[in-house]
Amino acid sequence: MADTPRHPFLQGLSKHRGAPPTVVVIFGASGDLTARKLIPAVYNLSVDGLLPADFHLVGFGRKAISDENFRALAKDAVREFSRRELNPDDWGRIAARTTYVAGDYDEPAAFVRLAAQLTAIEQRIGREVQPLFYISTPPSVFAPILRHLGASGLAGKYLGQDHHAKVIIEKPFGRDLGSALELNTTIRGVFAEHQVYRIDHYLGKETVQDLLVQRFANAIFEPLWNRNFIDSVQITVAEEGGVGSRGGYYEQSGCLRDMIQNHTMQLVALTAMEPPGSYAAEAIRDEKVKVLKAIQPLSLVAGGDVARAQYAAGMTGGKAVAGYVEEEGIAPGSTTETYAAIRLSINNWRWQGVPFYLRSGKRMARRVSEIAINFKRPPGTLFAESGGFDLAANTLAFQLQPDEGLSLVLNTKIPGLETRTQPVKMSFRYSTTFGSNTPEAYERLVLDAMIGDGTLFIRGDEAETSWKLYTPVLAAWAAAGAEGLDRYAAGSWGPASGDALLARHGHLWRQP
Ligand SMILES: NC(=O)c1ccc[n+]([C@@H]2O[C@H](COP(=O)([O-])OP(=O)(O)OC[C@H]3O[C@@H](n4cnc5c(N)ncnc54)[C@H](OP(=O)(O)O)[C@@H]3O)[C@@H](O)[C@H]2O)c1
């Protein structure tokens, strides 16, 4: 596997990030995430020559299927979902090292069979392997899997040279502070923190990683990155789609749990954190936790720091679409929010007085995720005297999807004999500069976990700190029911209450 040609983007890059011999064990191997993201990620890492020479893949699930059938399912997944076309030779290299273990997630004997499978692999290749357990099941079985990994001794496997058994845990990481604490207690009873990789795939996105590079590799930003120059920060994670077939899941979740508590808070932490002492995982995660801890409790009264709403029928992409409560699997009187907007105050030296506005919603005007840094408005007096033109505030926007890139709004002179100004946008797009075949977030994250680099994963205390902020909001919304739940037309930029949240402080949502 190691001798396959490297992807052109990776040529010339250091290969020091080599992983030790690894067996990736996927729990929930027949699932949607496994097919759409995990198997294609393994395939593309293999094509790029980034998998260790002794790499193996083991699927674990309740259905009794043969190794052969699992390989056929995995091959179909690559064919359907990989960013690269299926190449039979490339696939053949992985297929030869792919097997399946059938068993229940709460059946001790199944974990004995899994351990035996790992031992058989080691005997065949004549060396020890590091297991990387990927828990890609519904959260109801996270705890039993973790406990059995502990009881079977698999979690304690140690290869020397700092290579331990590792576990990746999918989202959702709890549904409130209590359940997150409980899950962390279960994890800590079995694994040490350095073995644990709580995934938030947003952190694997190129632009999210680029945020740290832009902030700390360019001398021009850091001096301005504070309350003296920045007026406000807006983070938008908007989806154009509705709940689709995932109504049952969404009814238990809602926007705050699905997007705000995890993805947008990671973006807040990376935008607002202090420069870390090094690029090491712990140095970065320490700074992220510090800034999360500096966020003030949210005001939950009407006219406070939060707004929630549900989409009503409307138009999207030129088509009429149903409202949330008319969607499949949604209770007619559901009060689940499909939109949330939050105003955060970070009480530290750098950010005191600079609001961080977050919004996320389904069925919004278009699919876009961005972080916009709005600088203070320049004094316009000079140009006002010669024509009365309103200068725009400079905005630096990191677009995370769909078209990953960076833009800066600058005021510019309109050519002509008068001195008239107009804001213009200077843009950089990943796809134009580097080509469009960028590795997917899951490729980066699976590779990092194999290597043992936790930088782009969430530490236990980060998850707890974020839940501490939002659990009172969830409790207040549950108690209020329909009272205070606003509506917005599908295909719009959200409800009036979301706009009012900013207007109260003299701000407007930007149109991304
Ligand atoms: N799908 C996505 O795009 C996505 C994105 C981000 C995060 N996630 C997270 O990733 C995890 C897996 O997502 P998924 O969409 O792949 O889930 P899924 O398809 O519903 O379930 C994954 C697998 O788990 C097993 N399973 C399902 N229900 C179970 C139950 N009640 N008890 C025991 N096992 C059960 C099944 O495998 P067997 O029948 O083979 O045992 C199933 O194929 C979830 O935690 C999800 O929140 C998913």
The ligand as an ORCA input file, in Angstrom:
! r2SCAN-3c Opt
* xyz 0 1
  N     -24.648      9.849      8.527
  C     -24.019     10.991      8.610
  O     -23.871     11.720      7.643
  C     -23.426     11.447      9.918
  C     -22.776     12.690      9.954
  C     -22.172     13.090     11.143
  C     -22.241     12.270     12.252
  N     -22.904     11.076     12.193
  C     -22.944     10.229     13.384
  O     -22.309      8.992     13.092
  C     -22.954      7.935     13.776
  C     -23.440      6.928     12.770
  O     -24.323      7.567     11.881
  P     -25.109      6.766     10.742
  O     -25.874      7.767      9.978
  O     -24.184      5.877     10.022
  O     -26.123      5.923     11.633
  P     -27.031      4.707     11.238
  O     -26.879      4.391      9.795
  O     -28.377      4.976     11.783
  O     -26.433      3.557     12.154
  C     -25.125      3.022     11.984
  C     -25.144      1.550     12.316
  O     -25.330      1.374     13.701
  C     -26.065      0.193     13.917
  N     -27.317      0.545     14.629
  C     -28.307      1.327     14.216
  N     -29.261      1.452     15.137
  C     -28.869      0.740     16.181
  C     -29.413      0.493     17.448
  N     -30.578      1.028     17.843
  N     -28.747     -0.299     18.295
  C     -27.591     -0.818     17.915
  N     -27.004     -0.597     16.711
  C     -27.628      0.173     15.860
  C     -26.387     -0.395     12.577
  O     -25.356     -1.301     12.254
  P     -25.536     -2.873     12.336
  O     -26.983     -3.179     12.051
  O     -24.602     -3.361     11.293
  O     -25.136     -3.249     13.686
  C     -26.279      0.789     11.668
  O     -25.988      0.422     10.354
  C     -24.090      8.573     14.583
  O     -23.636      8.803     15.894
  C     -24.338      9.888     13.856
  O     -24.869     10.866     14.709
  C     -23.485     10.650     11.035
*
